[in-house]
Amino acid sequence: MKKIIFSKHALEQMRERGAQQHEVEIAIRTGEEFPAKKNRRAFRQNFQYDSQWGNKLYRTKQIVPIVVEDPETLVVVTVYVFYF
Protein backbone atom coordinates (compact mmCIF):
# COMPACT_ATOMS: atom_id res chain seq x y z
CA MET A 1 0.00 0.00 0.00
CA LYS A 2 1.50 3.30 -1.10
CA LYS A 3 1.91 6.21 1.27
CA ILE A 4 -0.42 9.19 0.71
CA ILE A 5 1.18 12.64 0.73
CA PHE A 6 -0.73 15.94 0.60
CA SER A 7 0.56 18.94 -1.34
CA LYS A 8 0.29 22.37 0.25
CA HIS A 9 -2.33 23.31 -2.34
CA ALA A 10 -4.41 20.22 -1.53
CA LEU A 11 -4.34 21.00 2.20
CA GLU A 12 -5.46 24.59 1.53
CA GLN A 13 -8.31 23.42 -0.73
CA MET A 14 -9.41 20.84 1.84
CA ARG A 15 -9.64 23.55 4.49
CA GLU A 16 -11.60 25.89 2.22
CA ARG A 17 -13.95 23.19 0.93
CA GLY A 18 -14.61 21.28 4.14
CA ALA A 19 -12.76 18.00 3.55
CA GLN A 20 -11.01 16.10 6.31
CA GLN A 21 -7.74 14.24 5.74
CA HIS A 22 -9.22 10.88 6.78
CA GLU A 23 -12.07 11.34 4.27
CA VAL A 24 -9.58 11.93 1.46
CA GLU A 25 -7.60 8.85 2.46
CA ILE A 26 -10.78 6.73 2.51
CA ALA A 27 -11.76 8.07 -0.92
CA ILE A 28 -8.37 7.07 -2.33
CA ARG A 29 -8.31 3.63 -0.70
CA THR A 30 -11.94 2.58 -1.28
CA GLY A 31 -13.61 5.04 -3.65
CA GLU A 32 -14.39 4.80 -7.32
CA GLU A 33 -11.32 5.54 -9.46
CA PHE A 34 -11.50 7.39 -12.77
CA PRO A 35 -9.03 9.21 -15.05
CA ALA A 36 -8.30 12.91 -14.58
CA LYS A 37 -6.52 15.48 -16.75
CA LYS A 38 -2.75 15.45 -17.21
CA ASN A 39 -2.44 11.68 -16.65
CA ARG A 40 -3.65 12.03 -13.08
CA ARG A 41 -6.06 9.80 -11.20
CA ALA A 42 -9.23 10.88 -9.47
CA PHE A 43 -11.23 9.07 -6.82
CA ARG A 44 -14.84 9.60 -5.74
CA GLN A 45 -16.41 8.69 -2.41
CA ASN A 46 -19.73 9.76 -0.89
CA PHE A 47 -20.04 10.29 2.86
CA GLN A 48 -23.16 10.75 4.94
CA TYR A 49 -23.06 14.38 6.04
CA ASP A 50 -26.44 15.49 7.47
CA SER A 51 -25.08 18.91 8.35
CA GLN A 52 -24.93 22.49 7.17
CA TRP A 53 -22.48 23.97 4.71
CA GLY A 54 -22.93 27.58 3.64
CA ASN A 55 -26.15 27.92 5.65
CA LYS A 56 -27.82 25.04 3.81
CA LEU A 57 -28.48 21.51 5.04
CA TYR A 58 -26.92 18.70 3.01
CA ARG A 59 -27.29 14.95 3.45
CA THR A 60 -24.24 13.87 1.44
CA LYS A 61 -20.69 15.12 1.00
CA GLN A 62 -18.71 13.82 -1.98
CA ILE A 63 -14.92 13.92 -1.76
CA VAL A 64 -12.92 13.86 -5.03
CA PRO A 65 -9.13 13.89 -4.58
CA ILE A 66 -6.89 14.31 -7.63
CA VAL A 67 -3.70 12.27 -7.34
CA VAL A 68 -0.31 11.96 -9.04
CA GLU A 69 1.28 8.56 -8.55
CA ASP A 70 4.99 7.93 -8.35
CA PRO A 71 6.68 4.57 -7.65
CA GLU A 72 6.42 4.89 -3.87
CA THR A 73 3.69 7.44 -3.08
CA LEU A 74 0.34 8.89 -4.03
CA VAL A 75 0.54 12.70 -4.01
CA VAL A 76 -2.78 14.50 -3.55
CA VAL A 77 -2.54 17.65 -5.66
CA THR A 78 -6.05 19.01 -5.06
CA VAL A 79 -9.37 17.97 -3.56
CA TYR A 80 -12.87 18.81 -4.74
CA VAL A 81 -15.86 18.62 -2.43
CA PHE A 82 -19.48 18.48 -3.54
CA TYR A 83 -22.48 18.77 -1.25
CA PHE A 84 -25.91 17.43 -2.09
Secondary structure, 3 states (H helix, E strand, C coil): CCEEEECHHHHHHHHHHCCCHHHHHHHHHHCEEEEECCCEEEEEEEEEEEEEECCEEEEEEEEEEEEEECCCEEEEEEEEEEEC
